[in-house]
Amino acid sequence: MVDPFWINLRNANSNQGEIPLSPNSLWVTGQGLYGQIGDGSAAPRHYFDVLTGFEPFSPVPGFPLESDLTIIDGAGNSAFLISNGVIWGTGRDHSGKLGIGGGIGVHQDAFEPSITANMVSVSGSASSQSVALDSTGLMWGAGATNQLGGVGGGDSFVPMGLVADSVHCASAGVFYILNGSLFATSSSNTSSEFGFGDFLPHPTFQPVPGMVGVKSVQSIGGVSFAIMLNGDLYADGFSWHNDGNNQTPGFTFTGLTNVTAVDSSDDFGMAISNGTLYAWGTNTSGQLGMGDKVNRFGAPSFTNTGHTGVTQVACGDQHTMMVKNGQLYAAGSNFHGQLGLGALPESISFVTTTDTFLNVIDNVAQISCGLNTSYVLRSSY
């Protein structure tokens, strides 16, 4: 249920038009069992509620000023954000991956700051590690050392002695890109998702064969995607190749070009090509947003969803969010409230979603999904 505080505030303001907010206010909905909402409780939310703004009515005392928020990253049952160059973390803290100190595995129910400065990006895994980049390109790591290539780790972010242009945490390892070349390390590689063409762990960072001219990478579970500098989309992992004999050749071309964004869960993925949203994988809760629950496997390929003008996409465990024309749309499971659609159990098509004031979520700056939680940075309201 929606917190009484928000019901009263919503009713009080329902006829007052737009309520001014400072830039980049953070709105969250969905499962809160592990503290991943970051509001100081373990209660779920079934509509998008704001964690910042409406001062002095903010429900999270000490939360960073919304004008400083630049990044939000849902990571399994945890979440990270960057405010004024400092990384904040909340939720499950496997192996100390939140990087906020205080001991290994001490879970948090509210965002807490790490001892970092000048950070420009952060990526957390659904398992036990996280990586970040500072303004000089230096990589920092927290959590399980064996998933960080043997460098960094523990309950605080520490320098890893590596420089990168971008970083990304996979379920069992880390990717980074330097001058267009892709590097990876993994403690496990059971789906051959790290692009090495084998099923062996790679305990130290190594260049991924053939992967040069890479712009960005996305990986979770048994599948990884890479957007090349020319816009071509490549993929690897057993579930992607779907070859039936557990033999994977490494990253291969998906057929999609001019790709601007990609995201995935364990067994489904979404990509934006020429502004059109494409989908692939399992669809048990309608998370592909195509009006049915039919899986899109078969020969490795993406299916056109028919949605155009899409600028952002994010995938949870069994739900998807996308942004078109500045508005937020959602599809898939709403069992934990992760779509922000109240008591509706699911939506097999993309629909607009509302905040706790029953207004359509618009002016979206960034979106991110945890397993069963959704996060939105809004530039205004």
C-alpha positions as CSV (number, residue, x, y, z in Angstrom):
1,M,0.0,0.0,0.0
2,V,1.0,3.6,-0.5
3,D,2.4,5.3,2.7
4,P,-0.3,7.4,4.4
5,F,2.1,10.4,4.3
6,W,2.0,10.3,0.5
7,I,-1.7,9.7,0.3
8,N,-2.3,12.9,2.3
9,L,0.2,14.9,0.4
10,R,-1.2,13.6,-3.0
11,N,-4.8,14.6,-1.9
12,A,-3.7,18.0,-0.7
13,N,-2.0,18.8,-4.0
14,S,-4.2,17.0,-6.5
15,N,-5.8,20.1,-7.9
16,Q,-2.8,22.5,-7.6
17,G,-1.2,21.7,-10.9
18,E,2.6,21.3,-11.2
19,I,4.6,21.2,-8.0
20,P,8.1,22.7,-8.5
21,L,11.0,20.3,-7.9
22,S,14.7,20.9,-8.1
23,P,16.5,19.1,-11.0
24,N,17.0,15.3,-10.9
25,S,14.6,14.3,-8.2
26,L,14.7,10.5,-7.5
27,W,11.4,8.5,-7.7
28,V,11.2,4.8,-6.7
29,T,8.7,2.0,-6.7
30,G,8.6,-1.7,-6.1
31,Q,10.1,-4.2,-3.6
32,G,11.7,-2.7,-0.5
33,L,12.3,-5.9,1.4
34,Y,16.1,-5.5,1.4
35,G,16.2,-1.7,1.8
36,Q,16.8,-1.2,-1.9
37,I,14.2,1.7,-2.0
38,G,16.5,3.6,0.3
39,D,13.8,5.3,2.3
40,G,14.8,3.9,5.7
41,S,12.3,1.1,5.7
42,A,11.7,-2.3,4.1
43,A,8.2,-1.5,2.9
44,P,7.2,-1.8,-0.7
45,R,5.9,1.0,-2.9
46,H,3.2,0.5,-5.5
47,Y,3.4,3.9,-7.1
48,F,6.5,6.0,-7.8
49,D,7.2,8.1,-4.7
50,V,9.8,10.8,-4.5
51,L,12.8,10.4,-2.2
52,T,13.9,14.0,-2.8
53,G,12.2,17.3,-3.2
54,F,9.3,18.9,-1.5
55,E,11.6,20.2,1.2
56,P,11.1,20.3,4.1
57,F,8.7,17.4,3.5
58,S,11.3,14.9,2.2
59,P,10.7,11.5,3.9
60,V,14.5,10.7,4.0
61,P,16.4,13.1,6.3
62,G,20.0,13.6,5.3
63,F,19.3,12.5,1.7
64,P,21.6,14.3,-0.8
65,L,20.3,17.4,-2.5
66,E,18.5,16.5,-5.7
67,S,20.2,19.2,-7.6
68,D,23.5,17.2,-7.2
69,L,22.1,13.8,-8.3
70,T,23.6,12.6,-11.6
71,I,23.5,8.8,-11.7
72,I,21.2,6.1,-10.4
73,D,22.0,2.4,-10.8
74,G,19.8,-0.4,-9.7
75,A,21.8,-3.5,-8.9
76,G,19.8,-6.6,-8.0
77,N,18.4,-5.9,-4.5
78,S,20.7,-2.9,-4.1
79,A,21.0,0.5,-5.6
80,F,23.7,3.2,-6.1
81,L,23.6,6.8,-6.9
82,I,26.2,9.6,-7.3
83,S,25.6,13.0,-5.7
84,N,28.2,15.7,-6.0
85,G,30.8,13.1,-6.9
86,V,30.1,10.9,-3.9
87,I,28.7,7.3,-4.3
88,W,25.8,6.4,-2.1
89,G,24.5,2.9,-1.6
90,T,21.5,1.1,-0.1
91,G,20.1,-2.5,0.1
92,R,21.8,-5.8,0.2
93,D,25.5,-5.6,0.8
94,H,26.9,-8.9,-0.3
95,S,30.7,-9.0,0.3
96,G,30.6,-5.2,1.1
97,K,29.7,-4.3,-2.5
98,L,27.9,-1.1,-1.4
99,G,31.3,0.3,-0.5
100,I,30.1,2.3,2.5
101,G,32.2,0.6,5.2
102,G,30.8,-0.8,8.4
103,G,31.6,-4.4,7.8
104,I,31.0,-7.1,5.2
105,G,27.4,-7.9,4.5
106,V,25.8,-5.3,6.7
107,H,22.6,-4.5,4.7
108,Q,21.3,-0.9,4.6
109,D,17.7,0.4,4.4
110,A,18.6,4.0,3.5
111,F,21.2,5.5,1.1
112,E,24.5,6.0,2.9
113,P,27.6,7.7,1.4
114,S,30.9,6.0,0.7
115,I,34.3,7.7,1.3
116,T,34.7,8.7,-2.4
117,A,35.1,11.9,-4.3
118,N,35.0,13.0,-7.9
119,M,33.2,9.9,-9.1
120,V,31.5,10.1,-12.5
121,S,30.0,6.6,-12.9
122,V,29.2,3.5,-10.9
123,S,28.0,0.0,-11.8
124,G,26.9,-2.6,-9.3
125,S,26.2,-6.3,-9.8
126,A,23.3,-8.3,-8.6
127,S,25.7,-10.5,-6.7
128,S,28.8,-9.3,-4.8
129,Q,30.8,-6.5,-6.5
130,S,30.7,-3.0,-7.8
131,V,33.1,-0.8,-9.8
132,A,33.3,3.0,-10.3
133,L,35.2,5.5,-12.3
134,D,36.6,8.8,-11.0
135,S,37.1,11.9,-13.1
136,T,40.6,10.9,-14.0
137,G,39.4,7.5,-15.4
138,L,40.8,5.5,-12.4
139,M,38.8,2.4,-11.6
140,W,37.6,1.8,-8.0
141,G,36.2,-1.5,-6.7
142,A,34.3,-2.8,-3.7
143,G,33.0,-6.2,-2.7
144,A,34.3,-9.7,-3.7
145,T,37.9,-9.5,-4.8
146,N,37.7,-12.6,-6.9
147,Q,35.1,-10.9,-9.1
148,L,37.2,-7.8,-9.5
149,G,40.2,-9.5,-11.1
150,G,42.0,-9.8,-7.8
151,V,42.4,-6.0,-7.4
152,G,40.2,-3.9,-5.1
153,G,37.5,-5.2,-3.0
154,G,36.3,-5.2,0.7
155,D,33.6,-3.1,2.3
156,S,34.9,0.3,0.9
157,F,35.7,1.5,-2.6
158,V,39.5,1.3,-3.2
159,P,41.6,2.1,-6.2
160,M,42.2,-0.9,-8.6
161,G,45.2,0.5,-10.3
162,L,43.5,0.4,-13.7
163,V,42.3,3.2,-16.0
164,A,39.2,2.9,-18.2
165,D,36.8,4.9,-20.3
166,S,33.8,3.0,-19.0
167,V,33.1,0.1,-16.6
168,H,30.3,-2.4,-16.2
169,C,29.7,-5.1,-13.6
170,A,28.5,-8.5,-14.8
171,S,27.0,-11.1,-12.5
172,A,30.3,-12.9,-11.9
173,G,32.9,-10.4,-13.1
174,V,33.7,-7.0,-14.6
175,F,34.0,-5.5,-18.1
176,Y,35.9,-2.3,-18.9
177,I,36.6,-0.4,-22.1
178,L,39.8,1.5,-22.8
179,N,40.3,3.2,-26.2
180,G,37.6,1.0,-27.7
181,S,39.0,-2.3,-26.6
182,L,37.0,-4.6,-24.3
183,F,38.6,-6.2,-21.3
184,A,37.0,-8.7,-18.8
185,T,37.6,-10.8,-15.7
186,S,35.3,-13.4,-14.3
187,S,35.1,-15.8,-11.3
188,S,32.6,-17.9,-13.3
189,N,31.9,-18.2,-17.0
190,T,29.4,-21.1,-17.2
191,S,27.4,-19.6,-20.1
192,S,30.5,-18.4,-21.9
193,E,29.1,-14.9,-21.5
194,F,32.4,-13.1,-21.2
195,G,33.3,-13.5,-24.9
196,F,36.4,-15.6,-24.5
197,G,34.9,-18.6,-26.4
198,D,35.3,-20.9,-23.4
199,F,33.6,-21.8,-20.2
200,L,36.6,-21.2,-17.9
201,P,36.9,-18.5,-15.2
202,H,39.4,-15.7,-16.0
203,P,40.7,-14.5,-12.7
204,T,42.6,-11.5,-14.0
205,F,41.6,-8.9,-16.6
206,Q,42.3,-9.9,-20.2
207,P,41.4,-8.5,-23.6
208,V,38.3,-10.0,-25.0
209,P,39.2,-11.6,-28.4
210,G,38.2,-9.6,-31.4
211,M,36.4,-6.9,-29.4
212,V,37.8,-3.6,-30.6
213,G,35.8,-0.5,-31.5
214,V,33.5,-1.1,-28.5
215,K,31.4,1.8,-27.2
216,S,29.5,0.2,-24.3
217,V,28.7,-3.2,-22.8
218,Q,25.8,-4.7,-20.8
219,S,25.8,-8.1,-19.0
220,I,23.8,-10.0,-16.5
221,G,23.3,-13.7,-15.9
222,G,24.2,-15.8,-19.0
223,V,24.1,-13.1,-21.7
224,S,26.2,-10.1,-22.6
225,F,25.7,-7.3,-25.2
226,A,28.1,-4.9,-26.7
227,I,27.4,-1.8,-28.7
228,M,30.2,-1.0,-31.2
229,L,31.3,2.5,-32.1
230,N,29.6,2.1,-35.5
231,G,26.3,1.2,-33.7
232,D,26.3,-2.5,-34.5
233,L,25.1,-4.7,-31.6
234,Y,27.0,-7.9,-30.7
235,A,25.9,-10.6,-28.1
236,D,27.4,-13.6,-26.4
237,G,26.2,-16.3,-23.9
238,F,24.5,-19.7,-24.1
239,S,21.0,-18.3,-23.8
240,W,21.6,-15.9,-26.7
241,H,23.2,-18.4,-29.1
242,N,20.6,-21.0,-28.2
243,D,22.5,-23.7,-30.0
244,G,21.4,-26.6,-27.9
245,N,24.9,-28.1,-27.4
246,N,26.4,-25.5,-25.1
247,Q,29.1,-24.4,-27.5
248,T,29.4,-20.6,-27.9
249,P,31.7,-18.8,-30.4
250,G,32.1,-15.6,-28.5
251,F,30.5,-12.2,-29.4
252,T,28.6,-12.4,-32.7
253,F,26.6,-9.8,-34.6
254,T,22.9,-9.6,-33.7
255,G,21.8,-8.0,-37.0
256,L,20.9,-4.7,-35.3
257,T,22.6,-1.5,-36.4
258,N,22.5,2.1,-35.3
259,V,21.9,0.9,-31.7
260,T,21.9,3.6,-29.1
261,A,21.0,1.6,-26.0
262,V,20.7,-2.0,-24.7
263,D,19.7,-3.6,-21.4
264,S,19.0,-7.1,-20.3
265,S,18.0,-9.5,-17.5
266,D,19.1,-13.1,-17.2
267,D,17.1,-14.3,-20.2
268,F,15.6,-11.4,-22.1
269,G,16.9,-8.2,-23.6
270,M,15.8,-4.9,-25.1
271,A,17.6,-2.7,-27.6
272,I,16.9,0.6,-29.3
273,S,17.8,0.8,-33.0
274,N,17.1,4.0,-35.0
275,G,14.7,4.9,-32.2
276,T,12.7,1.7,-32.5
277,L,12.5,-0.7,-29.5
278,Y,13.5,-4.3,-30.2
279,A,13.0,-7.3,-27.8
280,W,14.4,-10.8,-27.4
281,G,14.0,-13.7,-24.9
282,T,11.5,-14.9,-22.3
283,N,8.2,-13.2,-21.9
284,T,6.5,-15.0,-19.1
285,S,5.1,-11.8,-17.5
286,G,4.7,-9.8,-20.7
287,Q,8.0,-8.0,-20.0
288,L,8.7,-7.6,-23.8
289,G,5.6,-5.4,-23.9
290,M,4.2,-6.9,-27.1
291,G,0.7,-7.7,-25.9
292,D,1.2,-11.4,-25.2
293,K,3.4,-13.8,-23.3
294,V,5.0,-15.5,-26.2
295,N,8.8,-16.0,-25.9
296,R,11.0,-14.6,-28.6
297,F,13.8,-17.1,-28.9
298,G,14.4,-19.4,-31.9
299,A,17.2,-18.2,-34.1
300,P,19.1,-15.5,-32.2
301,S,17.4,-12.3,-33.3
302,F,15.5,-9.3,-31.9
303,T,11.8,-8.7,-32.7
304,N,10.5,-5.2,-33.5
305,T,8.0,-4.2,-30.8
306,G,6.5,-1.5,-32.9
307,H,7.4,1.3,-30.5
308,T,9.3,4.2,-32.1
309,G,10.8,7.4,-30.7
310,V,12.2,5.5,-27.8
311,T,15.3,7.0,-26.1
312,Q,15.9,4.9,-23.0
313,V,15.2,1.3,-21.8
314,A,15.9,-0.6,-18.6
315,C,15.2,-4.2,-17.6
316,G,14.4,-5.8,-14.3
317,D,14.0,-9.5,-13.5
318,Q,10.6,-9.7,-15.2
319,H,9.7,-6.1,-16.0
320,T,10.9,-3.4,-18.4
321,M,10.8,0.4,-18.5
322,M,11.2,2.6,-21.5
323,V,11.2,6.4,-22.2
324,K,9.6,7.9,-25.3
325,N,8.8,11.6,-25.7
326,G,10.1,12.2,-22.2
327,Q,7.4,9.9,-20.7
328,L,7.9,6.7,-18.8
329,Y,6.3,3.4,-20.0
330,A,6.4,0.1,-18.2
331,A,5.5,-3.6,-19.0
332,G,5.8,-7.0,-17.3
333,S,5.3,-8.1,-13.7
334,N,3.9,-5.7,-11.2
335,F,3.8,-8.3,-8.4
336,H,6.1,-6.1,-6.2
337,G,4.7,-2.8,-7.5
338,Q,7.8,-2.4,-9.7
339,L,5.7,-0.9,-12.6
340,G,4.1,1.7,-10.3
341,L,0.6,0.6,-11.4
342,G,-0.9,0.1,-7.9
343,A,-2.5,-3.3,-7.4
344,L,-2.5,-4.3,-11.1
345,P,-0.6,-7.7,-11.2
346,E,1.1,-7.2,-14.6
347,S,0.9,-5.5,-17.9
348,I,1.7,-7.4,-21.1
349,S,1.8,-4.1,-23.1
350,F,3.7,-0.9,-22.4
351,V,1.5,1.6,-20.6
352,T,2.2,5.0,-19.1
353,T,2.9,4.8,-15.3
354,T,2.0,7.3,-12.6
355,D,3.6,8.8,-9.5
356,T,1.9,8.8,-6.1
357,F,0.1,12.0,-7.1
358,L,-1.5,10.1,-10.0
359,N,0.4,12.1,-12.6
360,V,2.1,10.6,-15.6
361,I,5.8,10.2,-15.0
362,D,7.4,12.6,-17.5
363,N,10.5,14.8,-17.8
364,V,12.6,11.7,-17.3
365,A,16.3,12.2,-17.2
366,Q,17.4,8.6,-16.4
367,I,15.9,5.2,-15.6
368,S,17.3,2.0,-14.0
369,C,15.9,-1.3,-12.7
370,G,16.8,-3.5,-9.9
371,L,15.4,-7.0,-9.8
372,N,11.9,-5.9,-8.6
373,T,12.4,-2.2,-8.0
374,S,12.4,0.7,-10.5
375,Y,14.3,4.0,-10.2
376,V,13.7,7.3,-12.2
377,L,15.6,10.6,-12.1
378,R,13.2,13.4,-13.2
379,S,14.6,16.7,-14.4
380,S,11.4,18.6,-13.3
381,Y,7.8,17.9,-12.3
